[in-house]
Amino acid sequence: GKIKGAGTFDGSDDYIEFGNIQLFNLTNTSSFSAWIYINGNITKNDIISNYNSLGNTAQYQLEDASDGKVQFYVDGAEYKGWLSPVGTIQNNQWYHIVATNDGTLSNGGVVLYVNAVTQSSSYDSSGTPDIPVSGYGNTAIGRAGSYNGFYFNGSIDEVAIWNRSLNSTEILNLYNKQRNRFQFSVRNCSTSDCSGASVLVFGIFSCIV
């Protein structure tokens, strides 16, 4: 994203949609990251997701919940979800959110990070979801994919999707590299800040590579 140029969303009808770009199968490794700033009361806000128009199938859904949780869901006839503790995030503050996926979709298979700190996530599952790989919904930032709902109220920047699971050192380096843009103090960190990653979508508000 652009320095001091995050995307802003009003919580009612603002979103950025990228069409049907099913980039990978979640049974392979992947990672998702973004900086978020929530305005007003925290509700269920989708950060980035791929969701069908009926709102009943999500290839992936990275979002915050009304109780201040960060959560990552995959949802079909059955669902699986990974949720951070209540009150993890508050309104009117910038947070760096990361979800890493080892491809197993098991308890512990997805790890959530907030400001580079691993969260003690709970696991919510009704069974193994039938996750489509392609052809059913669009990827969007600021709402639930093709579904008309779960609109984000606030700002989102530096959205990225990788086709591998980042490790904790890479996530810390990424956080340290980017947080000066959000008026944090910065400490020195390694130059190996995810430079070898294969990035599928990066810098949503400035480019797609």
C-alpha positions as CSV (number, residue, x, y, z in Angstrom):
1,G,0.0,0.0,0.0
2,K,0.9,3.7,-0.2
3,I,2.5,5.3,2.8
4,K,-0.3,7.1,4.7
5,G,-2.6,6.0,1.9
6,A,-4.5,3.0,3.3
7,G,-7.9,2.0,1.8
8,T,-10.8,3.3,3.8
9,F,-14.1,1.5,4.2
10,D,-17.4,2.9,5.6
11,G,-18.9,-0.4,6.9
12,S,-21.9,-0.3,4.6
13,D,-21.0,-0.5,1.0
14,D,-17.3,0.1,0.4
15,Y,-15.1,-2.8,-0.8
16,I,-12.5,-3.7,-3.4
17,E,-13.2,-6.8,-5.5
18,F,-10.8,-8.7,-7.7
19,G,-13.0,-11.1,-9.5
20,N,-12.7,-14.9,-9.4
21,I,-9.1,-15.3,-8.7
22,Q,-8.9,-18.7,-6.9
23,L,-5.2,-18.6,-6.3
24,F,-4.6,-21.9,-4.6
25,N,-6.1,-24.8,-2.7
26,L,-6.2,-24.3,1.1
27,T,-5.0,-27.9,1.5
28,N,-1.6,-26.4,0.4
29,T,0.3,-24.0,2.6
30,S,-0.6,-20.3,2.6
31,S,-0.4,-17.1,4.6
32,F,-2.5,-13.9,4.8
33,S,-1.5,-10.6,6.3
34,A,-2.9,-7.0,6.5
35,W,-2.8,-3.9,8.7
36,I,-6.2,-2.9,10.0
37,Y,-7.7,0.0,11.8
38,I,-11.3,-0.3,13.0
39,N,-13.5,2.8,13.4
40,G,-16.2,3.0,16.0
41,N,-17.7,-0.1,17.5
42,I,-16.2,-3.4,16.5
43,T,-18.6,-5.6,14.5
44,K,-18.0,-8.6,12.3
45,N,-15.7,-7.1,9.6
46,D,-14.2,-9.1,6.8
47,I,-10.6,-8.1,6.0
48,I,-10.0,-10.3,3.0
49,S,-12.1,-13.2,1.9
50,N,-13.3,-15.4,-1.0
51,Y,-17.0,-16.0,-0.5
52,N,-19.9,-17.0,-2.8
53,S,-22.8,-14.6,-3.4
54,L,-25.2,-16.8,-1.2
55,G,-23.0,-16.4,1.8
56,N,-22.8,-20.1,2.5
57,T,-19.4,-21.1,1.2
58,A,-16.0,-19.4,1.9
59,Q,-12.8,-20.6,0.5
60,Y,-11.2,-18.4,3.2
61,Q,-12.3,-15.6,5.4
62,L,-9.9,-13.5,7.5
63,E,-12.0,-11.2,9.8
64,D,-12.5,-9.6,13.1
65,A,-15.5,-10.3,15.3
66,S,-17.7,-8.1,17.5
67,D,-16.0,-9.3,20.7
68,G,-12.6,-8.2,19.5
69,K,-11.5,-11.6,18.2
70,V,-9.4,-12.1,15.1
71,Q,-10.6,-15.2,13.2
72,F,-9.9,-17.3,10.1
73,Y,-12.7,-19.5,8.7
74,V,-13.2,-21.9,5.8
75,D,-16.8,-22.8,5.3
76,G,-18.8,-25.1,3.1
77,A,-21.4,-27.7,4.1
78,E,-19.2,-28.0,7.2
79,Y,-16.8,-25.4,8.6
80,K,-13.5,-24.9,10.4
81,G,-12.4,-21.8,12.3
82,W,-9.5,-20.5,14.3
83,L,-10.3,-17.7,16.8
84,S,-8.0,-15.5,18.9
85,P,-9.1,-14.6,22.5
86,V,-11.8,-12.1,23.2
87,G,-10.5,-8.5,23.3
88,T,-7.5,-9.2,21.1
89,I,-8.1,-6.0,19.2
90,Q,-9.7,-2.7,20.0
91,N,-11.1,0.1,17.9
92,N,-9.2,3.1,16.8
93,Q,-5.8,1.4,16.8
94,W,-3.6,-0.1,14.0
95,Y,-2.9,-3.8,14.2
96,H,-0.9,-6.1,12.0
97,I,-2.9,-9.3,11.4
98,V,-1.4,-12.6,10.0
99,A,-2.9,-16.0,9.5
100,T,-0.6,-18.9,8.5
101,N,-2.0,-22.2,7.2
102,D,0.0,-25.4,7.1
103,G,-2.4,-27.1,4.7
104,T,-3.9,-29.6,7.2
105,L,-6.8,-27.5,8.3
106,S,-6.5,-29.2,11.7
107,N,-6.6,-27.9,15.2
108,G,-3.3,-26.0,15.2
109,G,-3.1,-26.0,11.4
110,V,-3.8,-22.3,11.2
111,V,-1.8,-19.9,13.5
112,L,-3.0,-16.3,14.1
113,Y,-0.6,-13.4,14.9
114,V,-1.4,-9.9,16.1
115,N,1.5,-7.4,15.9
116,A,3.8,-10.4,15.4
117,V,2.7,-12.1,18.6
118,T,1.3,-15.7,18.3
119,Q,-2.3,-15.9,19.6
120,S,-3.6,-18.7,21.8
121,S,-6.4,-19.6,19.3
122,S,-9.5,-21.7,19.9
123,Y,-10.7,-24.2,17.3
124,D,-14.2,-24.2,16.0
125,S,-15.2,-27.1,13.7
126,S,-18.3,-28.9,12.6
127,G,-16.4,-31.3,10.3
128,T,-14.4,-31.2,7.1
129,P,-15.6,-28.4,4.8
130,D,-16.0,-29.1,1.1
131,I,-13.9,-26.2,-0.1
132,P,-14.1,-25.4,-3.8
133,V,-10.9,-24.5,-5.5
134,S,-12.5,-22.4,-8.3
135,G,-15.5,-21.1,-10.0
136,Y,-17.9,-20.0,-7.3
137,G,-17.1,-16.6,-5.8
138,N,-14.9,-13.5,-5.9
139,T,-12.0,-12.3,-3.7
140,A,-12.6,-9.0,-1.9
141,I,-11.1,-6.7,0.6
142,G,-13.5,-5.0,3.0
143,R,-16.4,-7.4,2.7
144,A,-17.2,-11.1,2.3
145,G,-16.1,-11.8,-1.2
146,S,-19.2,-11.8,-3.6
147,Y,-21.6,-11.8,-0.6
148,N,-23.3,-8.5,0.2
149,G,-22.4,-8.5,3.9
150,F,-19.7,-8.3,6.6
151,Y,-18.5,-4.9,5.4
152,F,-15.4,-3.5,7.1
153,N,-15.6,-0.2,8.9
154,G,-12.2,1.4,9.0
155,S,-8.9,1.3,7.1
156,I,-6.9,-1.6,5.6
157,D,-3.4,-1.5,4.2
158,E,-0.5,-3.8,3.0
159,V,-2.7,-6.8,2.2
160,A,-0.7,-9.8,1.2
161,I,-1.3,-13.5,0.3
162,W,1.5,-16.0,0.1
163,N,1.5,-19.5,-1.3
164,R,3.5,-20.8,1.7
165,S,3.3,-20.6,5.5
166,L,5.5,-17.8,6.9
167,N,7.4,-18.6,10.1
168,S,7.4,-16.4,13.2
169,T,10.8,-14.8,12.4
170,E,9.5,-13.7,8.9
171,I,6.3,-12.4,10.4
172,L,8.3,-10.3,13.0
173,N,10.6,-9.0,10.3
174,L,7.6,-8.0,8.2
175,Y,5.9,-6.3,11.1
176,N,9.1,-4.4,12.0
177,K,9.6,-3.4,8.4
178,Q,6.1,-2.0,7.9
179,R,5.1,-0.5,11.2
180,N,7.0,2.8,10.7
181,R,4.3,3.6,8.1
182,F,1.8,3.5,10.9
183,Q,3.7,5.9,13.2
184,F,5.3,3.2,15.4
185,S,8.8,3.4,16.7
186,V,11.0,1.1,14.7
187,R,13.9,-1.2,16.0
188,N,16.5,-2.8,13.8
189,C,15.7,-6.1,12.2
190,S,17.1,-8.6,9.8
191,T,17.2,-7.9,6.1
192,S,15.7,-11.3,5.4
193,D,12.2,-9.9,5.9
194,C,10.3,-12.3,3.7
195,S,12.3,-11.4,0.6
196,G,12.3,-15.0,-0.6
197,A,8.6,-15.4,-0.4
198,S,6.5,-16.2,-3.4
199,V,3.8,-13.5,-3.0
200,L,0.5,-14.0,-4.8
201,V,-1.0,-10.7,-4.0
202,F,0.9,-7.9,-2.3
203,G,0.4,-4.2,-1.8
204,I,-3.3,-4.3,-2.8
205,F,-3.7,-0.6,-2.8
206,S,-0.7,0.0,-5.1
207,C,0.0,-3.0,-7.2
208,I,-0.6,-6.7,-7.9
209,V,2.4,-8.8,-8.8
